[in-house]
């Protein structure tokens, strides 16, 4: 798997979904969808979307650092992303932080499962030792998906966020490419 590889699959509804590297032309779709997700205010760790020009600069930076920034393309539009940012310090280059979102209209089609598998293949290709993420305790569906894929819980920050007026924990999960005793 190269950094620029594309992958297509059939979603549960029969549509063809393409996973491919994000390009600068995707910035408009990404910022529009992030705006809608931020407005819903549930699980995205962002209070404001980047502007289109900020997103373009971010895309360039991710490419320059050989990180992963993958677009989920459905009917010619970007409806989700996955990205892995490798540790910047030499002592952390064996790790990557994983972030993802899929627009609500594209959820439930099996895209998340394929996107996670694609990300794990990329991490293995890049010789990562550890892929880590955080998930809020109220997002039980995501926690179960990650656990099923082989992620383990490494820790929990209690009452770390307030969502819809309620405290939730932030759970740290990790996937180890070289299976170690967990």
C-alpha positions in Angstrom: 0.0 0.0 0.0 1.4 3.3 -1.1 0.5 6.7 0.4 -1.5 7.5 -2.8 -3.4 4.2 -3.1 -7.2 4.3 -3.7 -9.5 1.6 -2.7 -13.2 1.1 -3.7 -15.8 -1.2 -2.2 -19.5 -1.7 -2.4 -21.5 -0.2 0.5 -24.4 -2.1 2.1 -26.8 -0.2 -0.2 -25.0 -1.2 -3.4 -23.2 2.1 -4.0 -19.6 2.2 -4.8 -17.5 4.1 -2.2 -14.0 5.2 -2.9 -11.3 5.7 -0.2 -8.5 7.9 -1.6 -6.0 10.5 -0.5 -7.6 13.9 0.2 -6.8 16.5 -2.4 -6.9 20.3 -2.2 -10.1 20.3 -4.3 -11.8 18.4 -1.4 -11.4 21.3 1.1 -14.8 22.7 0.3 -16.7 19.5 0.8 -14.7 18.8 4.0 -15.3 22.2 5.6 -19.0 22.1 4.7 -19.6 18.7 6.3 -17.5 19.5 9.3 -19.6 22.6 9.8 -22.8 20.4 9.9 -21.2 17.9 12.3 -19.9 20.7 14.6 -23.3 22.2 14.7 -24.8 18.8 15.8 -22.2 19.0 18.6 -21.9 15.4 19.6 -18.7 13.6 19.0 -16.3 15.7 16.9 -13.6 17.3 18.9 -13.8 20.7 17.2 -15.7 23.9 17.9 -15.3 25.5 14.5 -14.4 24.1 11.1 -11.4 25.3 9.3 -12.0 27.8 6.5 -11.4 26.4 3.0 -8.0 28.1 2.8 -7.0 26.7 6.2 -8.1 23.3 5.2 -6.0 23.5 2.0 -3.0 24.5 4.1 -3.7 21.5 6.4 -3.9 19.1 3.5 -0.6 20.3 2.2 1.0 20.0 5.6 -0.3 16.4 6.1 1.1 15.4 2.7 4.5 17.0 3.3 4.8 15.1 6.6 3.8 11.8 4.9 0.8 11.4 7.2 -2.5 9.8 6.1 -5.5 11.9 5.1 -8.1 9.8 3.4 -11.3 11.0 1.8 -14.5 8.9 1.7 -16.0 9.7 -1.7 -19.7 8.9 -2.4 -21.2 10.0 -5.7 -18.3 12.4 -6.4 -18.6 14.1 -3.0 -16.4 13.7 0.2 -18.7 12.5 2.9 -16.1 11.5 5.5 -12.4 11.4 6.3 -9.8 9.4 8.2 -6.4 10.7 9.1 -3.4 9.5 11.0 -0.8 12.0 12.2 2.4 10.4 13.1 4.3 11.5 16.2 6.4 14.5 15.4 9.2 13.9 17.9 11.6 11.1 16.9 10.8 9.3 20.1 7.2 9.1 19.1 7.5 8.5 15.3 6.4 4.9 15.9 2.9 6.1 16.9 0.0 7.8 15.1 -3.1 9.5 16.3 -6.3 8.4 14.4 -9.2 10.8 13.8 -12.2 10.1 11.6 -15.8 11.3 10.9 -18.5 10.2 8.5 -21.4 12.5 7.7 -24.6 11.2 9.3 -26.2 10.7 5.8 -23.4 8.2 5.0 -23.5 6.2 8.2 -24.8 2.7 8.5 -23.5 1.7 5.1 -20.4 -0.2 6.3 -18.1 2.7 5.4 -16.6 3.0 8.9 -15.5 -0.7 9.0 -13.8 -0.4 5.6 -12.2 2.9 6.5 -10.8 1.5 9.7 -9.4 -1.6 7.9 -7.9 0.8 5.3 -6.3 2.8 8.1 -4.8 -0.2 9.8 -3.4 -1.4 6.5 -1.8 2.0 6.0 -0.4 1.9 9.6 1.1 -1.5 9.0 2.6 -0.3 5.7 4.2 2.7 7.4 5.7 0.4 10.1 3.8 2.0 12.9 3.9 0.2 16.3 0.9 1.9 17.8 -2.2 3.7 16.5 -4.1 5.6 19.2 -7.3 7.5 19.5 -9.8 9.0 22.0 -13.5 8.4 22.1 -16.1 9.8 24.4 -17.8 7.3 26.8 -21.3 8.2 25.4 -20.2 6.9 22.0 -20.6 3.2 22.9 -21.0 2.2 19.3 -17.6 3.6 18.3 -16.0 2.0 21.4 -17.4 -1.4 20.4 -16.3 -1.0 16.8 -12.7 -0.1 17.8 -12.6 -3.0 20.4 -13.8 -5.5 17.7 -11.0 -4.3 15.4 -8.4 -5.0 18.1 -8.0 -1.7 19.9 -7.6 -1.9 23.7 -8.5 0.7 26.3 -5.4 2.3 27.8 -7.0 4.8 30.0 -9.8 7.1 30.9 -10.1 10.7 31.8 -13.2 11.0 34.0 -15.7 13.9 33.4 -13.3 15.2 30.7 -16.0 16.8 28.5 -19.5 18.2 28.9 -21.8 17.1 26.0 -25.4 18.2 26.0 -25.1 19.3 29.6 -23.7 16.0 30.9 -20.2 15.0 31.9 -18.6 12.2 29.8 -15.3 10.5 30.1 -12.7 10.5 27.4 -11.4 7.0 26.7 -7.9 6.4 25.3 -7.7 3.3 23.0 -4.8 1.9 21.1 -4.1 -0.7 18.4 -0.7 -2.4 18.5 0.6 -3.6 15.2 3.1 -6.0 16.9 0.7 -7.8 19.1 2.0 -7.5 22.6 0.6 -8.9 25.8 -2.3 -6.7 26.7 
